[in-house]
């Protein structure tokens, strides 16, 4: 269930980033990645956890670093 929801949020985030605001799109993609990784986070290998957390932090950092319009 959360995988389908995360895919829906991902498509929504890509559309928002392409059409409206890259900042809001990056935050939406970070939320989608979080929804995708939460159910199996404890069973994943350490490197998979680090990559997921690194991507989430990177997306939020990019969203905060972008100038406002």
N, C-alpha and C positions, 0 to 999 in steps of 0.2 A: 504494500500500500504506500509506504513512504517513498519507494523507488519511483512509482508512477507520479507521485506528487512532486518529487524533486525534478523529474524530467519536465513536468509542466511548468514549474517555477524557472527552470533553466531556459526553456523556450521563451517564456515571458521576459526573463532578464535579458536575453539576447535581442529580443525585439525592442525593449525599452532602451538598451544601450545603442542600438543602431538608429532608432528613430527619435529618441527624446533626449536622454541624458546618460553619458557614459558613467558618471558617478553613481547614479541610482541603479544602473545596470550592473555595475561591479558589486554593489552591496547585495543585489538580488541574486547574482551568481554565487556569492559567498554563502548566502542563506541556503540556496539549492545544494551546494556542495556539503554543507553541514547536515542537511536533511538526508542526503545520500549516505554519508559516512556514519551517522549516529547508530543505526541498528546493529552494525557489525564492528563497531570500533574496538571492543575488547578482544575480539577474536582475530583481528588483523595483525600482521607482522609489524614490527617496530618501524621499519622503513616506510611502510604504507601509512602508518599513523603520522609520521613526520612529514611526509609529502602532503597529505591531506591538510594538516594543520598549517603547514607553510603556505599552501595555496590560499587558504582562507585568510590568513594574516596578510598575504600579499595583495589580495583583492581589496580588503578593507583599507590597507595602506594607500593603494592607488586611488581609491574612492576619496579618501581624505586629502590626498595631495593635489588632486585636480582642482583647478580654479572654478569658482562658482560663476554662473552666467547671470 
